[in-house]
Amino acid sequence: MTEHLKDELKSFKAGSGWLNMGRWFEDESFWEEFKQILFSEERIKKTPYQVDRFIELLDLKRGDKILDQCSGIGRHSLELARRGYEVTGVDITGKYLKEAREKAENEGLNIEFVQADIRDFKRDNFYDACINFYTSFGYSEDEDENIKAIENVHSSLKPKGKFLLDVMGKEVLDEIYTDEDLWRLDDGYFLEKRKIRDDLDMLESKWKFIKDNGEVKEHKFMYKLYTEEEIRKLLKEVGFEEINIYGDLDGSRYGKQASRLIAVAQKQI
Ligand SMILES: C[S@@+](CC[C@H](N)C(=O)[O-])C[C@H]1O[C@@H](n2cnc3c(N)ncnc32)[C@H](O)[C@@H]1O
């Protein structure tokens, strides 16, 4: 380990400043600077399998209209469109949308990508299904704002429309939680420091990417943690019924040993 890296690690571990992160998710530089971590090749490769599972769990029919809430660089929107679904991808990050639009155009896919906040975007009784995948929910300290995003899903679904929500469950995190981690990547070191904010029921995380070329990138973010019961209650209160909770996209049971907390819920009227 070089002296430079040792210093960076030391300052990272000693660093404070956990409070007042505000609406961190509106900061485009976070999404841009950590794109390579968030959307690694390994993660992208899982997309076709994930879409297979969406089709099964949401009982999708060819031609169904699908809302991809927080569509990111469009990996699921693109794969769904390739399979004949009519997709709207909604995301707040302009650069991600640009990349998604370019990919769609190159493949001749007709996908609507909208730059909007999921707390605002809705289209009444329009979609057959909606996905919110890969911890794209619960970013706000104000729980009413988080709930607004789910209310918008409910309004946007047709009666009997289904919603798939994928988050990190509190029960699962309890089992695997560590305060910090360090990974060696192809082009540098990646550090993560975590803190549970009991006052807000949120996980705060600090990421630092120390590239071999000397570049250093650091950001903080946080998201709400939910138990199975809390997710059920939230979805019920918004108006969803027939709520099924899984521990993985394979449909396995949720529990401490699960990998994710995946809820599939249906709108009745
Ligand atoms: C972890 S990424 C997941 C992307 C995508 N679902 C996937 O699995 O590839 C989270 C995404 O949420 C978007 N995002 C965060 N807050 C948002 C908001 N309030 N409204 C719309 N998009 C938001 C970010 O721009 C980012 O693309």
The ligand as a Tripos MOL2 file, in Angstrom:
@<TRIPOS>MOLECULE
LIG
   27    29     1     0     0
SMALL
NO_CHARGES

@<TRIPOS>ATOM
      1 C1        -29.1670    2.6460   -7.9480 C.3       1 LIG1
      2 S1        -29.6730    3.4330   -9.4220 S.3       1 LIG1
      3 C2        -30.7290    2.1960  -10.0880 C.3       1 LIG1
      4 C3        -31.0000    2.3070  -11.5590 C.3       1 LIG1
      5 C4        -31.8310    1.2010  -12.2080 C.3       1 LIG1
      6 N1        -33.0750    0.9500  -11.5270 N.3       1 LIG1
      7 C5        -31.0400   -0.0780  -12.3400 C.2       1 LIG1
      8 O1        -31.3260   -1.0620  -11.6300 O.co2     1 LIG1
      9 O2        -30.1270   -0.1080  -13.1530 O.co2     1 LIG1
     10 C6        -30.7850    4.6640   -8.8080 C.3       1 LIG1
     11 C7        -31.3220    5.6130   -9.8600 C.3       1 LIG1
     12 O3        -32.3210    6.4300   -9.2640 O.3       1 LIG1
     13 C8        -32.2810    7.7240   -9.8410 C.3       1 LIG1
     14 N2        -32.9770    8.6250   -8.9130 N.ar      1 LIG1
     15 C9        -32.6250    8.9120   -7.6500 C.ar      1 LIG1
     16 N3        -33.5390    9.6950   -7.0670 N.ar      1 LIG1
     17 C10       -34.5120    9.9110   -7.9920 C.ar      1 LIG1
     18 C11       -35.7240   10.6420   -7.9860 C.ar      1 LIG1
     19 N4        -36.1430   11.2840   -6.9010 N.pl3     1 LIG1
     20 N5        -36.4800   10.6420   -9.1130 N.ar      1 LIG1
     21 C12       -36.0710    9.9980  -10.2280 C.ar      1 LIG1
     22 N6        -34.9170    9.2770  -10.2790 N.ar      1 LIG1
     23 C13       -34.1490    9.2410   -9.1800 C.ar      1 LIG1
     24 C14       -30.8080    7.9780  -10.0450 C.3       1 LIG1
     25 O4        -30.5740    8.9540  -11.0110 O.3       1 LIG1
     26 C15       -30.3250    6.5720  -10.4750 C.3       1 LIG1
     27 O5        -30.3760    6.4530  -11.8570 O.3       1 LIG1
@<TRIPOS>BOND
     1     1     2 1
     2     2     3 1
     3     2    10 1
     4     3     4 1
     5     4     5 1
     6     5     6 1
     7     5     7 1
     8     7     8 2
     9     7     9 1
    10    10    11 1
    11    11    12 1
    12    11    26 1
    13    12    13 1
    14    13    14 1
    15    13    24 1
    16    14    15 ar
    17    14    23 ar
    18    15    16 ar
    19    16    17 ar
    20    17    18 ar
    21    17    23 ar
    22    18    19 1
    23    18    20 ar
    24    20    21 ar
    25    21    22 ar
    26    22    23 ar
    27    24    25 1
    28    24    26 1
    29    26    27 1
@<TRIPOS>SUBSTRUCTURE
     1 LIG1         1 GROUP 0 **** ****
